[in-house]
Amino acid sequence: MRKDFFRIVTEEGQQVLGWRTVPTNNSSLGATAKASEPFMRQVFIGRSAKLADDLAFERKLYVIRKRAEHAIRYSGKVKGGDFFYISSLSYKTVVYKGMLLTEQLAQYYPDLSHPAMVSALALVHSRFSTNTFPSWNRSHPYRYMAHNGEINTLRGNINWMHARQAMFESDLFGDDIKRFCRSSARMAATRPCSTIAWSCSCWQAARCLTR
């Protein structure tokens, strides 16, 4: 997976500076949460001097994230790719999420109480499952927004976005849209691109805006 991710970052003209294992403390977790607890790594990406500004870098990181998801998680070509997931890939925000209760968040992620962690804004979202069973992957990432409520027509929303994909256009993303809206081996020909969609169940997510 790391080789595939490194290749995509390089193809997009950026540089992988290094990796870090995210420290965690699962002593407060129950048996169910521990049984499916993911292994987490944090990647550091250097910005190309060719990018005009911070927002251009943010858009490039979005392209990298979407390309990596298609190539690793959805292609069916990478062993264990189903478990690959990017909570956040941004120059200005860091997302910590998991199958956690509110009081477990700070203990599980020591980063959040580390003296070196400074944030201009922190958002914490927590809710219990209603019509779905809780899981790590159902915790909302809130990369760009937050909502209070359930989306019970998730599949329908995703399919509508797939149907409208041919109309996607952006002066800022330009031809990059075609690069991250590609079909994968696991999607039917009429459903070629997965866009941002929120799951129906969330336990805990924290979003920190760095200075």
C-alpha positions as YAML, in Angstrom:
chain: A
units: angstrom
residues:
- id: 1
  name: MET
  ca: [0.00, 0.00, 0.00]
- id: 2
  name: ARG
  ca: [2.81, 2.41, 0.87]
- id: 3
  name: LYS
  ca: [4.43, 1.86, -2.54]
- id: 4
  name: ASP
  ca: [1.15, 2.57, -4.33]
- id: 5
  name: PHE
  ca: [0.56, 5.69, -2.25]
- id: 6
  name: PHE
  ca: [4.15, 6.88, -2.78]
- id: 7
  name: ARG
  ca: [3.75, 6.39, -6.54]
- id: 8
  name: ILE
  ca: [0.56, 8.46, -6.67]
- id: 9
  name: VAL
  ca: [2.06, 11.30, -4.62]
- id: 10
  name: THR
  ca: [5.09, 11.35, -6.93]
- id: 11
  name: GLU
  ca: [2.92, 11.30, -10.06]
- id: 12
  name: GLU
  ca: [1.08, 14.33, -8.70]
- id: 13
  name: GLY
  ca: [4.37, 16.21, -8.39]
- id: 14
  name: GLN
  ca: [4.58, 16.16, -4.59]
- id: 15
  name: GLN
  ca: [7.06, 14.51, -2.19]
- id: 16
  name: VAL
  ca: [6.54, 12.01, 0.61]
- id: 17
  name: LEU
  ca: [8.68, 13.32, 3.47]
- id: 18
  name: GLY
  ca: [8.06, 10.49, 5.91]
- id: 19
  name: TRP
  ca: [5.66, 8.35, 7.91]
- id: 20
  name: ARG
  ca: [4.67, 8.20, 11.55]
- id: 21
  name: THR
  ca: [2.76, 5.60, 13.53]
- id: 22
  name: VAL
  ca: [-0.10, 7.38, 15.30]
- id: 23
  name: PRO
  ca: [0.20, 6.64, 19.04]
- id: 24
  name: THR
  ca: [-2.93, 5.12, 20.59]
- id: 25
  name: ASN
  ca: [-4.00, 3.80, 23.98]
- id: 26
  name: ASN
  ca: [-6.76, 1.19, 23.73]
- id: 27
  name: SER
  ca: [-6.91, 0.31, 27.42]
- id: 28
  name: SER
  ca: [-10.42, 1.80, 27.73]
- id: 29
  name: LEU
  ca: [-11.85, 0.05, 24.66]
- id: 30
  name: GLY
  ca: [-14.29, -2.85, 24.85]
- id: 31
  name: ALA
  ca: [-13.79, -6.23, 23.22]
- id: 32
  name: THR
  ca: [-15.77, -5.37, 20.07]
- id: 33
  name: ALA
  ca: [-13.82, -2.16, 19.41]
- id: 34
  name: LYS
  ca: [-10.49, -3.88, 20.03]
- id: 35
  name: ALA
  ca: [-11.35, -6.78, 17.74]
- id: 36
  name: SER
  ca: [-11.59, -4.43, 14.74]
- id: 37
  name: GLU
  ca: [-9.16, -1.71, 15.83]
- id: 38
  name: PRO
  ca: [-7.23, -0.37, 12.82]
- id: 39
  name: PHE
  ca: [-3.49, 0.26, 12.49]
- id: 40
  name: MET
  ca: [-2.94, 3.98, 11.86]
- id: 41
  name: ARG
  ca: [-0.14, 5.78, 10.07]
- id: 42
  name: GLN
  ca: [0.35, 9.48, 9.43]
- id: 43
  name: VAL
  ca: [2.05, 10.63, 6.24]
- id: 44
  name: PHE
  ca: [3.86, 13.93, 5.68]
- id: 45
  name: ILE
  ca: [3.80, 15.36, 2.14]
- id: 46
  name: GLY
  ca: [6.00, 18.17, 0.90]
- id: 47
  name: ARG
  ca: [4.43, 20.83, -1.32]
- id: 48
  name: SER
  ca: [5.82, 21.41, -4.79]
- id: 49
  name: ALA
  ca: [7.16, 24.89, -5.51]
- id: 50
  name: LYS
  ca: [5.09, 24.81, -8.72]
- id: 51
  name: LEU
  ca: [1.85, 25.12, -6.79]
- id: 52
  name: ALA
  ca: [0.65, 28.70, -6.63]
- id: 53
  name: ASP
  ca: [-0.67, 28.84, -3.07]
- id: 54
  name: ASP
  ca: [-1.95, 26.90, -0.07]
- id: 55
  name: LEU
  ca: [-5.36, 26.27, -1.61]
- id: 56
  name: ALA
  ca: [-3.75, 24.82, -4.72]
- id: 57
  name: PHE
  ca: [-1.87, 22.44, -2.42]
- id: 58
  name: GLU
  ca: [-5.11, 21.55, -0.64]
- id: 59
  name: ARG
  ca: [-6.74, 20.70, -3.96]
- id: 60
  name: LYS
  ca: [-3.75, 18.58, -4.95]
- id: 61
  name: LEU
  ca: [-3.99, 16.67, -1.66]
- id: 62
  name: TYR
  ca: [-7.65, 16.03, -2.43]
- id: 63
  name: VAL
  ca: [-6.71, 14.58, -5.82]
- id: 64
  name: ILE
  ca: [-4.07, 12.39, -4.16]
- id: 65
  name: ARG
  ca: [-6.57, 11.11, -1.60]
- id: 66
  name: LYS
  ca: [-9.21, 10.25, -4.18]
- id: 67
  name: ARG
  ca: [-6.71, 8.58, -6.51]
- id: 68
  name: ALA
  ca: [-5.27, 6.56, -3.61]
- id: 69
  name: GLU
  ca: [-8.73, 5.42, -2.54]
- id: 70
  name: HIS
  ca: [-9.56, 4.23, -6.06]
- id: 71
  name: ALA
  ca: [-6.20, 2.55, -6.62]
- id: 72
  name: ILE
  ca: [-5.84, 0.87, -3.22]
- id: 73
  name: ARG
  ca: [-9.24, 0.49, -1.57]
- id: 74
  name: TYR
  ca: [-11.59, 0.00, -4.52]
- id: 75
  name: SER
  ca: [-9.50, -1.54, -7.31]
- id: 76
  name: GLY
  ca: [-9.39, -5.04, -5.85]
- id: 77
  name: LYS
  ca: [-5.77, -5.29, -6.94]
- id: 78
  name: VAL
  ca: [-4.09, -4.54, -3.61]
- id: 79
  name: LYS
  ca: [-4.04, -7.23, -0.93]
- id: 80
  name: GLY
  ca: [-5.78, -5.89, 2.16]
- id: 81
  name: GLY
  ca: [-6.87, -2.80, 0.25]
- id: 82
  name: ASP
  ca: [-10.38, -3.05, 1.69]
- id: 83
  name: PHE
  ca: [-8.94, -1.88, 5.01]
- id: 84
  name: PHE
  ca: [-7.22, 1.19, 3.52]
- id: 85
  name: TYR
  ca: [-8.85, 4.44, 4.60]
- id: 86
  name: ILE
  ca: [-7.72, 8.07, 4.76]
- id: 87
  name: SER
  ca: [-9.38, 10.05, 7.55]
- id: 88
  name: SER
  ca: [-7.88, 13.31, 6.35]
- id: 89
  name: LEU
  ca: [-5.25, 14.53, 3.91]
- id: 90
  name: SER
  ca: [-4.94, 18.28, 4.35]
- id: 91
  name: TYR
  ca: [-2.33, 20.95, 4.98]
- id: 92
  name: LYS
  ca: [-4.54, 22.63, 7.58]
- id: 93
  name: THR
  ca: [-6.67, 20.00, 9.35]
- id: 94
  name: VAL
  ca: [-6.08, 16.71, 11.14]
- id: 95
  name: VAL
  ca: [-8.96, 14.31, 11.78]
- id: 96
  name: TYR
  ca: [-9.00, 11.75, 14.59]
- id: 97
  name: LYS
  ca: [-11.93, 9.34, 14.44]
- id: 98
  name: GLY
  ca: [-12.91, 6.00, 15.84]
- id: 99
  name: MET
  ca: [-15.37, 3.67, 17.49]
- id: 100
  name: LEU
  ca: [-15.14, 5.57, 20.76]
- id: 101
  name: LEU
  ca: [-17.22, 7.16, 23.47]
- id: 102
  name: THR
  ca: [-16.69, 10.85, 24.17]
- id: 103
  name: GLU
  ca: [-14.67, 10.27, 27.34]
- id: 104
  name: GLN
  ca: [-12.40, 7.79, 25.52]
- id: 105
  name: LEU
  ca: [-11.25, 10.16, 22.80]
- id: 106
  name: ALA
  ca: [-8.45, 12.00, 24.60]
- id: 107
  name: GLN
  ca: [-7.14, 8.84, 26.22]
- id: 108
  name: TYR
  ca: [-7.16, 6.85, 22.99]
- id: 109
  name: TYR
  ca: [-5.31, 9.56, 21.04]
- id: 110
  name: PRO
  ca: [-2.46, 10.92, 23.21]
- id: 111
  name: ASP
  ca: [-1.73, 13.43, 20.42]
- id: 112
  name: LEU
  ca: [-4.75, 15.45, 21.50]
- id: 113
  name: SER
  ca: [-3.29, 16.17, 24.94]
- id: 114
  name: HIS
  ca: [0.34, 16.51, 23.85]
- id: 115
  name: PRO
  ca: [1.87, 19.92, 24.73]
- id: 116
  name: ALA
  ca: [3.02, 20.34, 21.12]
- id: 117
  name: MET
  ca: [-0.54, 20.03, 19.79]
- id: 118
  name: VAL
  ca: [-1.84, 23.55, 19.16]
- id: 119
  name: SER
  ca: [-5.06, 24.25, 17.29]
- id: 120
  name: ALA
  ca: [-6.89, 27.45, 16.43]
- id: 121
  name: LEU
  ca: [-10.15, 25.51, 16.35]
- id: 122
  name: ALA
  ca: [-11.21, 22.02, 17.46]
- id: 123
  name: LEU
  ca: [-14.50, 20.34, 16.57]
- id: 124
  name: VAL
  ca: [-15.69, 17.20, 18.36]
- id: 125
  name: HIS
  ca: [-18.73, 15.29, 17.16]
- id: 126
  name: SER
  ca: [-20.30, 12.35, 18.97]
- id: 127
  name: ARG
  ca: [-23.52, 10.39, 18.63]
- id: 128
  name: PHE
  ca: [-24.82, 6.89, 19.19]
- id: 129
  name: SER
  ca: [-25.97, 4.42, 16.57]
- id: 130
  name: THR
  ca: [-29.66, 4.08, 15.94]
- id: 131
  name: ASN
  ca: [-30.45, 2.01, 12.86]
- id: 132
  name: THR
  ca: [-26.95, 0.64, 12.29]
- id: 133
  name: PHE
  ca: [-24.41, -1.20, 14.42]
- id: 134
  name: PRO
  ca: [-21.38, 0.94, 15.41]
- id: 135
  name: SER
  ca: [-18.05, 0.37, 13.70]
- id: 136
  name: TRP
  ca: [-14.76, 2.16, 13.12]
- id: 137
  name: ASN
  ca: [-15.50, 2.94, 9.49]
- id: 138
  name: ARG
  ca: [-18.91, 4.45, 10.27]
- id: 139
  name: SER
  ca: [-17.41, 7.22, 12.34]
- id: 140
  name: HIS
  ca: [-17.78, 10.39, 10.28]
- id: 141
  name: PRO
  ca: [-14.53, 12.07, 9.18]
- id: 142
  name: TYR
  ca: [-16.01, 15.58, 8.80]
- id: 143
  name: ARG
  ca: [-13.27, 16.70, 6.46]
- id: 144
  name: TYR
  ca: [-15.24, 19.73, 5.28]
- id: 145
  name: MET
  ca: [-18.55, 19.87, 7.13]
- id: 146
  name: ALA
  ca: [-20.64, 18.43, 9.92]
- id: 147
  name: HIS
  ca: [-24.31, 17.52, 10.07]
- id: 148
  name: ASN
  ca: [-26.64, 16.61, 12.88]
- id: 149
  name: GLY
  ca: [-28.97, 13.90, 11.67]
- id: 150
  name: GLU
  ca: [-29.13, 10.71, 9.69]
- id: 151
  name: ILE
  ca: [-29.01, 10.10, 5.97]
- id: 152
  name: ASN
  ca: [-31.21, 7.06, 5.53]
- id: 153
  name: THR
  ca: [-31.07, 7.29, 1.74]
- id: 154
  name: LEU
  ca: [-27.28, 6.98, 1.55]
- id: 155
  name: ARG
  ca: [-27.25, 4.52, -1.35]
- id: 156
  name: GLY
  ca: [-29.64, 6.68, -3.33]
- id: 157
  name: ASN
  ca: [-27.51, 9.78, -2.74]
- id: 158
  name: ILE
  ca: [-24.36, 7.96, -3.88]
- id: 159
  name: ASN
  ca: [-26.06, 6.67, -7.01]
- id: 160
  name: TRP
  ca: [-27.31, 10.16, -7.88]
- id: 161
  name: MET
  ca: [-23.76, 11.49, -7.61]
- id: 162
  name: HIS
  ca: [-22.53, 8.67, -9.85]
- id: 163
  name: ALA
  ca: [-25.17, 9.56, -12.43]
- id: 164
  name: ARG
  ca: [-24.19, 13.25, -12.40]
- id: 165
  name: GLN
  ca: [-20.47, 12.62, -12.54]
- id: 166
  name: ALA
  ca: [-20.24, 13.30, -16.29]
- id: 167
  name: MET
  ca: [-21.30, 16.89, -15.59]
- id: 168
  name: PHE
  ca: [-18.54, 17.58, -13.05]
- id: 169
  name: GLU
  ca: [-16.41, 20.57, -14.00]
- id: 170
  name: SER
  ca: [-14.23, 23.07, -12.18]
- id: 171
  name: ASP
  ca: [-11.96, 25.88, -13.29]
- id: 172
  name: LEU
  ca: [-9.71, 25.19, -10.29]
- id: 173
  name: PHE
  ca: [-9.46, 21.40, -10.58]
- id: 174
  name: GLY
  ca: [-9.48, 21.42, -14.36]
- id: 175
  name: ASP
  ca: [-8.60, 18.05, -15.92]
- id: 176
  name: ASP
  ca: [-7.79, 16.62, -12.47]
- id: 177
  name: ILE
  ca: [-11.50, 15.86, -12.11]
- id: 178
  name: LYS
  ca: [-11.17, 13.14, -14.74]
- id: 179
  name: ARG
  ca: [-8.26, 11.66, -12.81]
- id: 180
  name: PHE
  ca: [-10.05, 11.08, -9.51]
- id: 181
  name: CYS
  ca: [-13.48, 10.28, -11.00]
- id: 182
  name: ARG
  ca: [-12.44, 6.99, -12.50]
- id: 183
  name: SER
  ca: [-14.20, 3.66, -12.47]
- id: 184
  name: SER
  ca: [-12.83, 0.87, -10.31]
- id: 185
  name: ALA
  ca: [-12.94, -2.86, -10.78]
- id: 186
  name: ARG
  ca: [-15.56, -3.13, -8.06]
- id: 187
  name: MET
  ca: [-17.97, -0.59, -9.47]
- id: 188
  name: ALA
  ca: [-20.38, -1.19, -12.32]
- id: 189
  name: ALA
  ca: [-19.84, 0.72, -15.53]
- id: 190
  name: THR
  ca: [-22.76, 2.99, -14.71]
- id: 191
  name: ARG
  ca: [-21.34, 3.82, -11.26]
- id: 192
  name: PRO
  ca: [-17.75, 4.87, -11.98]
- id: 193
  name: CYS
  ca: [-16.92, 7.32, -9.22]
- id: 194
  name: SER
  ca: [-17.41, 7.48, -5.49]
- id: 195
  name: THR
  ca: [-17.82, 11.00, -4.14]
- id: 196
  name: ILE
  ca: [-17.91, 12.16, -0.56]
- id: 197
  name: ALA
  ca: [-20.82, 10.55, 1.27]
- id: 198
  name: TRP
  ca: [-21.63, 10.36, 4.94]
- id: 199
  name: SER
  ca: [-22.46, 7.11, 6.68]
- id: 200
  name: CYS
  ca: [-25.47, 6.67, 8.94]
- id: 201
  name: SER
  ca: [-23.72, 6.04, 12.22]
- id: 202
  name: CYS
  ca: [-21.05, 7.85, 14.15]
- id: 203
  name: TRP
  ca: [-19.35, 7.42, 17.48]
- id: 204
  name: GLN
  ca: [-16.61, 9.96, 17.76]
- id: 205
  name: ALA
  ca: [-14.61, 12.30, 15.57]
- id: 206
  name: ALA
  ca: [-12.29, 15.20, 16.33]
- id: 207
  name: ARG
  ca: [-11.11, 17.73, 13.79]
- id: 208
  name: CYS
  ca: [-8.23, 20.07, 14.56]
- id: 209
  name: LEU
  ca: [-7.36, 23.15, 12.54]
- id: 210
  name: THR
  ca: [-3.62, 23.69, 12.83]
- id: 211
  name: ARG
  ca: [-1.95, 27.06, 12.88]
...
